[in-house]
Amino acid sequence: MGQLDIEKSTRINTSASKAWEVIGPNFLNIADWGRGVIKSWDNEKAAKKFHDSPSRGRHCDVAGFGKLDEEILHFDANKYEITWSASGEKLPGFISNLQNAIVVEAIDENSCHATSNITASTSGPMGLLLGPVMNKKFSSALEGFLQDWKIYAETGRVSDTK
């Protein structure tokens, strides 16, 4: 069994609390600013709701991947941390345990460091053959996600690529 582990970071030129507001408390609204996300809405059937999280999870209609079901696995508003899992019918069968862990850390009053870490397990011959391809695809998607988040948090406007 293989493993995908892609971590990317960016500096966002706004306060950590403002950047966190976009990704944490407004978790359900990723379709407002995230490229490729056509629609996002509450996933009321996700297992657990953390006391300070905006929901249990969300559904996202994503270009190329169809409907994804996401469930919040960790949420800490005080530390600006969120982790969620994702599954969907159009995700390749050799990928499992897909998760995204995000941390926002203050640099100073007007800037922060945002890190997103996507992990997943790959299995079987297809995982062995296509794991590197999926790694590249997820890496590119993660870069776009961080760019869109940065622009939206800094300006309140969506990126040109959205």
LUMPA-580035 format. One record per residue (C-alpha): y, z, x; residue number from 1; residue in one letter. Coordinates in Angstrom, 1 decimal, decimal comma. Last residue first. Example, Ala and Ser with C-alpha at 12.3 -4.5 7.8 and 13.67 -1.06 7.14 Angstrom:
// LUMPA-580035
<site><yy>-1,1</yy><zz>7,1</zz><xx>13,7</xx><kolkol>2</kolkol><kese>s</kese></site>
<site><yy>-4,5</yy><zz>7,8</zz><xx>12,3</xx><kolkol>1</kolkol><kese>a</kese></site>
// end
This chain:
// LUMPA-580035
<site><yy>30,8</yy><zz>-10,0</zz><xx>-12,7</xx><kolkol>162</kolkol><kese>k</kese></site>
<site><yy>31,4</yy><zz>-12,0</zz><xx>-9,5</xx><kolkol>161</kolkol><kese>t</kese></site>
<site><yy>35,2</yy><zz>-11,7</zz><xx>-9,8</xx><kolkol>160</kolkol><kese>d</kese></site>
<site><yy>34,8</yy><zz>-7,9</zz><xx>-9,7</xx><kolkol>159</kolkol><kese>s</kese></site>
<site><yy>35,6</yy><zz>-5,8</zz><xx>-12,7</xx><kolkol>158</kolkol><kese>v</kese></site>
<site><yy>39,0</yy><zz>-4,0</zz><xx>-12,9</xx><kolkol>157</kolkol><kese>r</kese></site>
<site><yy>39,6</yy><zz>-0,2</zz><xx>-12,7</xx><kolkol>156</kolkol><kese>g</kese></site>
<site><yy>41,1</yy><zz>-0,8</zz><xx>-9,3</xx><kolkol>155</kolkol><kese>t</kese></site>
<site><yy>39,3</yy><zz>1,5</zz><xx>-6,8</xx><kolkol>154</kolkol><kese>e</kese></site>
<site><yy>36,3</yy><zz>2,5</zz><xx>-8,9</xx><kolkol>153</kolkol><kese>a</kese></site>
<site><yy>35,8</yy><zz>-1,0</zz><xx>-10,2</xx><kolkol>152</kolkol><kese>y</kese></site>
<site><yy>36,1</yy><zz>-2,7</zz><xx>-6,8</xx><kolkol>151</kolkol><kese>i</kese></site>
<site><yy>33,8</yy><zz>-0,2</zz><xx>-5,2</xx><kolkol>150</kolkol><kese>k</kese></site>
<site><yy>31,2</yy><zz>-0,3</zz><xx>-8,0</xx><kolkol>149</kolkol><kese>w</kese></site>
<site><yy>31,1</yy><zz>-4,1</zz><xx>-7,8</xx><kolkol>148</kolkol><kese>d</kese></site>
<site><yy>30,7</yy><zz>-4,1</zz><xx>-4,0</xx><kolkol>147</kolkol><kese>q</kese></site>
<site><yy>28,0</yy><zz>-1,5</zz><xx>-4,2</xx><kolkol>146</kolkol><kese>l</kese></site>
<site><yy>26,0</yy><zz>-3,4</zz><xx>-6,8</xx><kolkol>145</kolkol><kese>f</kese></site>
<site><yy>26,4</yy><zz>-6,6</zz><xx>-4,8</xx><kolkol>144</kolkol><kese>g</kese></site>
<site><yy>25,0</yy><zz>-5,0</zz><xx>-1,7</xx><kolkol>143</kolkol><kese>e</kese></site>
<site><yy>22,1</yy><zz>-3,5</zz><xx>-3,7</xx><kolkol>142</kolkol><kese>l</kese></site>
<site><yy>21,2</yy><zz>-6,9</zz><xx>-5,2</xx><kolkol>141</kolkol><kese>a</kese></site>
<site><yy>21,1</yy><zz>-8,4</zz><xx>-1,7</xx><kolkol>140</kolkol><kese>s</kese></site>
<site><yy>18,9</yy><zz>-5,7</zz><xx>-0,5</xx><kolkol>139</kolkol><kese>s</kese></site>
<site><yy>16,7</yy><zz>-6,0</zz><xx>-3,6</xx><kolkol>138</kolkol><kese>f</kese></site>
<site><yy>16,1</yy><zz>-9,7</zz><xx>-2,9</xx><kolkol>137</kolkol><kese>k</kese></site>
<site><yy>15,5</yy><zz>-9,2</zz><xx>0,8</xx><kolkol>136</kolkol><kese>k</kese></site>
<site><yy>13,0</yy><zz>-6,4</zz><xx>0,2</xx><kolkol>135</kolkol><kese>n</kese></site>
<site><yy>11,4</yy><zz>-8,6</zz><xx>-2,5</xx><kolkol>134</kolkol><kese>m</kese></site>
<site><yy>10,9</yy><zz>-11,4</zz><xx>0,0</xx><kolkol>133</kolkol><kese>v</kese></site>
<site><yy>9,5</yy><zz>-8,9</zz><xx>2,6</xx><kolkol>132</kolkol><kese>p</kese></site>
<site><yy>7,0</yy><zz>-7,5</zz><xx>0,0</xx><kolkol>131</kolkol><kese>g</kese></site>
<site><yy>5,9</yy><zz>-11,0</zz><xx>-1,1</xx><kolkol>130</kolkol><kese>l</kese></site>
<site><yy>2,8</yy><zz>-11,4</zz><xx>1,0</xx><kolkol>129</kolkol><kese>l</kese></site>
<site><yy>1,7</yy><zz>-7,7</zz><xx>1,3</xx><kolkol>128</kolkol><kese>l</kese></site>
<site><yy>2,7</yy><zz>-6,9</zz><xx>-2,3</xx><kolkol>127</kolkol><kese>g</kese></site>
<site><yy>0,9</yy><zz>-10,1</zz><xx>-3,4</xx><kolkol>126</kolkol><kese>m</kese></site>
<site><yy>-2,2</yy><zz>-9,0</zz><xx>-1,6</xx><kolkol>125</kolkol><kese>p</kese></site>
<site><yy>-2,3</yy><zz>-5,7</zz><xx>-3,3</xx><kolkol>124</kolkol><kese>g</kese></site>
<site><yy>0,4</yy><zz>-3,0</zz><xx>-3,6</xx><kolkol>123</kolkol><kese>s</kese></site>
<site><yy>4,1</yy><zz>-2,4</zz><xx>-3,2</xx><kolkol>122</kolkol><kese>t</kese></site>
<site><yy>5,8</yy><zz>0,9</zz><xx>-3,7</xx><kolkol>121</kolkol><kese>s</kese></site>
<site><yy>9,5</yy><zz>1,2</zz><xx>-4,4</xx><kolkol>120</kolkol><kese>a</kese></site>
<site><yy>12,6</yy><zz>2,7</zz><xx>-2,9</xx><kolkol>119</kolkol><kese>t</kese></site>
<site><yy>16,3</yy><zz>1,9</zz><xx>-3,5</xx><kolkol>118</kolkol><kese>i</kese></site>
<site><yy>18,8</yy><zz>4,1</zz><xx>-1,6</xx><kolkol>117</kolkol><kese>n</kese></site>
<site><yy>22,5</yy><zz>4,0</zz><xx>-2,6</xx><kolkol>116</kolkol><kese>s</kese></site>
<site><yy>25,1</yy><zz>5,6</zz><xx>-0,5</xx><kolkol>115</kolkol><kese>t</kese></site>
<site><yy>28,8</yy><zz>6,1</zz><xx>-1,5</xx><kolkol>114</kolkol><kese>a</kese></site>
<site><yy>31,3</yy><zz>7,4</zz><xx>1,1</xx><kolkol>113</kolkol><kese>h</kese></site>
<site><yy>34,6</yy><zz>8,7</zz><xx>-0,3</xx><kolkol>112</kolkol><kese>c</kese></site>
<site><yy>38,3</yy><zz>8,1</zz><xx>-0,1</xx><kolkol>111</kolkol><kese>s</kese></site>
<site><yy>41,6</yy><zz>9,5</zz><xx>-1,4</xx><kolkol>110</kolkol><kese>n</kese></site>
<site><yy>41,3</yy><zz>13,2</zz><xx>-1,1</xx><kolkol>109</kolkol><kese>e</kese></site>
<site><yy>39,2</yy><zz>13,0</zz><xx>2,1</xx><kolkol>108</kolkol><kese>d</kese></site>
<site><yy>35,8</yy><zz>11,8</zz><xx>3,1</xx><kolkol>107</kolkol><kese>i</kese></site>
<site><yy>34,1</yy><zz>12,9</zz><xx>-0,1</xx><kolkol>106</kolkol><kese>a</kese></site>
<site><yy>30,4</yy><zz>12,2</zz><xx>-0,5</xx><kolkol>105</kolkol><kese>e</kese></site>
<site><yy>28,8</yy><zz>10,2</zz><xx>-3,3</xx><kolkol>104</kolkol><kese>v</kese></site>
<site><yy>25,0</yy><zz>10,2</zz><xx>-3,4</xx><kolkol>103</kolkol><kese>v</kese></site>
<site><yy>22,8</yy><zz>7,6</zz><xx>-5,2</xx><kolkol>102</kolkol><kese>i</kese></site>
<site><yy>19,0</yy><zz>7,4</zz><xx>-5,5</xx><kolkol>101</kolkol><kese>a</kese></site>
<site><yy>17,5</yy><zz>4,3</zz><xx>-6,9</xx><kolkol>100</kolkol><kese>n</kese></site>
<site><yy>13,8</yy><zz>4,2</zz><xx>-7,9</xx><kolkol>99</kolkol><kese>q</kese></site>
<site><yy>11,0</yy><zz>1,7</zz><xx>-8,4</xx><kolkol>98</kolkol><kese>l</kese></site>
<site><yy>7,7</yy><zz>3,5</zz><xx>-8,6</xx><kolkol>97</kolkol><kese>n</kese></site>
<site><yy>5,7</yy><zz>0,3</zz><xx>-8,8</xx><kolkol>96</kolkol><kese>s</kese></site>
<site><yy>5,9</yy><zz>-3,3</zz><xx>-7,5</xx><kolkol>95</kolkol><kese>i</kese></site>
<site><yy>2,8</yy><zz>-5,5</zz><xx>-7,4</xx><kolkol>94</kolkol><kese>f</kese></site>
<site><yy>3,1</yy><zz>-6,3</zz><xx>-11,0</xx><kolkol>93</kolkol><kese>g</kese></site>
<site><yy>6,4</yy><zz>-8,1</zz><xx>-10,4</xx><kolkol>92</kolkol><kese>p</kese></site>
<site><yy>9,3</yy><zz>-6,9</zz><xx>-12,6</xx><kolkol>91</kolkol><kese>l</kese></site>
<site><yy>9,5</yy><zz>-9,0</zz><xx>-15,8</xx><kolkol>90</kolkol><kese>k</kese></site>
<site><yy>8,0</yy><zz>-6,3</zz><xx>-18,1</xx><kolkol>89</kolkol><kese>e</kese></site>
<site><yy>10,4</yy><zz>-3,6</zz><xx>-16,9</xx><kolkol>88</kolkol><kese>g</kese></site>
<site><yy>10,5</yy><zz>-0,4</zz><xx>-15,0</xx><kolkol>87</kolkol><kese>s</kese></site>
<site><yy>13,3</yy><zz>1,5</zz><xx>-13,4</xx><kolkol>86</kolkol><kese>a</kese></site>
<site><yy>13,6</yy><zz>5,1</zz><xx>-12,0</xx><kolkol>85</kolkol><kese>s</kese></site>
<site><yy>16,8</yy><zz>7,0</zz><xx>-11,7</xx><kolkol>84</kolkol><kese>w</kese></site>
<site><yy>18,4</yy><zz>9,2</zz><xx>-9,1</xx><kolkol>83</kolkol><kese>t</kese></site>
<site><yy>21,9</yy><zz>10,8</zz><xx>-9,4</xx><kolkol>82</kolkol><kese>i</kese></site>
<site><yy>23,9</yy><zz>12,9</zz><xx>-7,0</xx><kolkol>81</kolkol><kese>e</kese></site>
<site><yy>27,6</yy><zz>13,9</zz><xx>-7,1</xx><kolkol>80</kolkol><kese>y</kese></site>
<site><yy>26,9</yy><zz>17,4</zz><xx>-5,7</xx><kolkol>79</kolkol><kese>k</kese></site>
<site><yy>28,4</yy><zz>19,2</zz><xx>-8,6</xx><kolkol>78</kolkol><kese>n</kese></site>
<site><yy>27,3</yy><zz>16,6</zz><xx>-11,1</xx><kolkol>77</kolkol><kese>a</kese></site>
<site><yy>23,7</yy><zz>16,9</zz><xx>-10,1</xx><kolkol>76</kolkol><kese>d</kese></site>
<site><yy>21,3</yy><zz>14,5</zz><xx>-11,8</xx><kolkol>75</kolkol><kese>f</kese></site>
<site><yy>17,7</yy><zz>13,8</zz><xx>-10,8</xx><kolkol>74</kolkol><kese>h</kese></site>
<site><yy>15,0</yy><zz>11,7</zz><xx>-12,5</xx><kolkol>73</kolkol><kese>l</kese></site>
<site><yy>17,2</yy><zz>9,7</zz><xx>-14,9</xx><kolkol>72</kolkol><kese>i</kese></site>
<site><yy>15,1</yy><zz>7,1</zz><xx>-16,7</xx><kolkol>71</kolkol><kese>e</kese></site>
<site><yy>15,6</yy><zz>3,4</zz><xx>-16,7</xx><kolkol>70</kolkol><kese>e</kese></site>
<site><yy>13,9</yy><zz>0,8</zz><xx>-18,9</xx><kolkol>69</kolkol><kese>d</kese></site>
<site><yy>14,8</yy><zz>-2,7</zz><xx>-17,7</xx><kolkol>68</kolkol><kese>l</kese></site>
<site><yy>15,1</yy><zz>-5,6</zz><xx>-20,1</xx><kolkol>67</kolkol><kese>k</kese></site>
<site><yy>15,0</yy><zz>-9,1</zz><xx>-18,5</xx><kolkol>66</kolkol><kese>g</kese></site>
<site><yy>14,7</yy><zz>-9,4</zz><xx>-14,8</xx><kolkol>65</kolkol><kese>f</kese></site>
<site><yy>16,5</yy><zz>-12,6</zz><xx>-14,0</xx><kolkol>64</kolkol><kese>g</kese></site>
<site><yy>19,8</yy><zz>-11,5</zz><xx>-15,6</xx><kolkol>63</kolkol><kese>a</kese></site>
<site><yy>19,5</yy><zz>-7,8</zz><xx>-16,5</xx><kolkol>62</kolkol><kese>v</kese></site>
<site><yy>19,4</yy><zz>-6,4</zz><xx>-20,0</xx><kolkol>61</kolkol><kese>d</kese></site>
<site><yy>19,7</yy><zz>-2,7</zz><xx>-19,2</xx><kolkol>60</kolkol><kese>c</kese></site>
<site><yy>18,1</yy><zz>0,3</zz><xx>-21,0</xx><kolkol>59</kolkol><kese>h</kese></site>
<site><yy>19,4</yy><zz>3,7</zz><xx>-20,2</xx><kolkol>58</kolkol><kese>r</kese></site>
<site><yy>18,3</yy><zz>7,2</zz><xx>-19,2</xx><kolkol>57</kolkol><kese>g</kese></site>
<site><yy>18,1</yy><zz>10,7</zz><xx>-20,4</xx><kolkol>56</kolkol><kese>r</kese></site>
<site><yy>21,8</yy><zz>10,7</zz><xx>-21,2</xx><kolkol>55</kolkol><kese>s</kese></site>
<site><yy>25,3</yy><zz>11,7</zz><xx>-19,9</xx><kolkol>54</kolkol><kese>p</kese></site>
<site><yy>23,8</yy><zz>14,2</zz><xx>-17,4</xx><kolkol>53</kolkol><kese>s</kese></site>
<site><yy>25,0</yy><zz>17,9</zz><xx>-17,3</xx><kolkol>52</kolkol><kese>d</kese></site>
<site><yy>22,0</yy><zz>19,7</zz><xx>-18,8</xx><kolkol>51</kolkol><kese>h</kese></site>
<site><yy>19,5</yy><zz>17,2</zz><xx>-17,4</xx><kolkol>50</kolkol><kese>f</kese></site>
<site><yy>17,8</yy><zz>15,2</zz><xx>-20,1</xx><kolkol>49</kolkol><kese>k</kese></site>
<site><yy>14,1</yy><zz>14,7</zz><xx>-19,8</xx><kolkol>48</kolkol><kese>k</kese></site>
<site><yy>11,5</yy><zz>12,2</zz><xx>-20,9</xx><kolkol>47</kolkol><kese>a</kese></site>
<site><yy>13,3</yy><zz>8,9</zz><xx>-21,6</xx><kolkol>46</kolkol><kese>a</kese></site>
<site><yy>13,0</yy><zz>8,0</zz><xx>-25,3</xx><kolkol>45</kolkol><kese>k</kese></site>
<site><yy>16,8</yy><zz>8,1</zz><xx>-26,0</xx><kolkol>44</kolkol><kese>e</kese></site>
<site><yy>17,4</yy><zz>5,2</zz><xx>-23,6</xx><kolkol>43</kolkol><kese>n</kese></site>
<site><yy>21,1</yy><zz>4,7</zz><xx>-24,2</xx><kolkol>42</kolkol><kese>d</kese></site>
<site><yy>22,6</yy><zz>1,2</zz><xx>-23,7</xx><kolkol>41</kolkol><kese>w</kese></site>
<site><yy>23,3</yy><zz>-1,5</zz><xx>-21,2</xx><kolkol>40</kolkol><kese>s</kese></site>
<site><yy>24,1</yy><zz>-5,2</zz><xx>-21,7</xx><kolkol>39</kolkol><kese>k</kese></site>
<site><yy>24,4</yy><zz>-8,3</zz><xx>-19,5</xx><kolkol>38</kolkol><kese>i</kese></site>
<site><yy>23,9</yy><zz>-6,6</zz><xx>-16,2</xx><kolkol>37</kolkol><kese>v</kese></site>
<site><yy>23,9</yy><zz>-9,3</zz><xx>-13,6</xx><kolkol>36</kolkol><kese>g</kese></site>
<site><yy>27,0</yy><zz>-8,0</zz><xx>-11,9</xx><kolkol>35</kolkol><kese>r</kese></site>
<site><yy>27,9</yy><zz>-4,4</zz><xx>-12,7</xx><kolkol>34</kolkol><kese>g</kese></site>
<site><yy>31,3</yy><zz>-3,7</zz><xx>-14,3</xx><kolkol>33</kolkol><kese>w</kese></site>
<site><yy>31,1</yy><zz>-3,0</zz><xx>-18,1</xx><kolkol>32</kolkol><kese>d</kese></site>
<site><yy>27,3</yy><zz>-3,5</zz><xx>-18,1</xx><kolkol>31</kolkol><kese>a</kese></site>
<site><yy>27,1</yy><zz>-0,2</zz><xx>-16,0</xx><kolkol>30</kolkol><kese>i</kese></site>
<site><yy>28,3</yy><zz>1,7</zz><xx>-19,1</xx><kolkol>29</kolkol><kese>n</kese></site>
<site><yy>25,4</yy><zz>4,1</zz><xx>-19,6</xx><kolkol>28</kolkol><kese>l</kese></site>
<site><yy>26,0</yy><zz>5,9</zz><xx>-16,3</xx><kolkol>27</kolkol><kese>f</kese></site>
<site><yy>29,6</yy><zz>6,8</zz><xx>-17,3</xx><kolkol>26</kolkol><kese>n</kese></site>
<site><yy>29,2</yy><zz>10,5</zz><xx>-16,3</xx><kolkol>25</kolkol><kese>p</kese></site>
<site><yy>27,4</yy><zz>9,5</zz><xx>-13,1</xx><kolkol>24</kolkol><kese>g</kese></site>
<site><yy>28,2</yy><zz>6,1</zz><xx>-11,7</xx><kolkol>23</kolkol><kese>i</kese></site>
<site><yy>31,8</yy><zz>5,5</zz><xx>-12,8</xx><kolkol>22</kolkol><kese>v</kese></site>
<site><yy>32,8</yy><zz>9,2</zz><xx>-12,8</xx><kolkol>21</kolkol><kese>e</kese></site>
<site><yy>31,3</yy><zz>9,6</zz><xx>-9,3</xx><kolkol>20</kolkol><kese>w</kese></site>
<site><yy>33,9</yy><zz>7,1</zz><xx>-7,8</xx><kolkol>19</kolkol><kese>a</kese></site>
<site><yy>36,7</yy><zz>9,1</zz><xx>-9,5</xx><kolkol>18</kolkol><kese>k</kese></site>
<site><yy>35,3</yy><zz>12,4</zz><xx>-8,3</xx><kolkol>17</kolkol><kese>s</kese></site>
<site><yy>34,8</yy><zz>11,1</zz><xx>-4,7</xx><kolkol>16</kolkol><kese>a</kese></site>
<site><yy>38,5</yy><zz>10,2</zz><xx>-4,6</xx><kolkol>15</kolkol><kese>s</kese></site>
<site><yy>39,4</yy><zz>6,5</zz><xx>-4,1</xx><kolkol>14</kolkol><kese>t</kese></site>
<site><yy>39,0</yy><zz>4,1</zz><xx>-1,3</xx><kolkol>13</kolkol><kese>n</kese></site>
<site><yy>35,3</yy><zz>3,6</zz><xx>-1,6</xx><kolkol>12</kolkol><kese>i</kese></site>
<site><yy>33,5</yy><zz>3,4</zz><xx>1,7</xx><kolkol>11</kolkol><kese>r</kese></site>
<site><yy>30,1</yy><zz>1,7</zz><xx>1,5</xx><kolkol>10</kolkol><kese>t</kese></site>
<site><yy>26,5</yy><zz>2,5</zz><xx>2,0</xx><kolkol>9</kolkol><kese>s</kese></site>
<site><yy>23,2</yy><zz>0,7</zz><xx>1,9</xx><kolkol>8</kolkol><kese>k</kese></site>
<site><yy>19,6</yy><zz>2,0</zz><xx>1,9</xx><kolkol>7</kolkol><kese>e</kese></site>
<site><yy>16,6</yy><zz>-0,1</zz><xx>1,3</xx><kolkol>6</kolkol><kese>i</kese></site>
<site><yy>13,1</yy><zz>1,4</zz><xx>1,3</xx><kolkol>5</kolkol><kese>d</kese></site>
<site><yy>10,3</yy><zz>-0,9</zz><xx>0,1</xx><kolkol>4</kolkol><kese>l</kese></site>
<site><yy>6,9</yy><zz>0,5</zz><xx>0,7</xx><kolkol>3</kolkol><kese>q</kese></site>
<site><yy>3,4</yy><zz>-0,9</zz><xx>1,3</xx><kolkol>2</kolkol><kese>g</kese></site>
<site><yy>0,0</yy><zz>0,0</zz><xx>0,0</xx><kolkol>1</kolkol><kese>m</kese></site>
// end
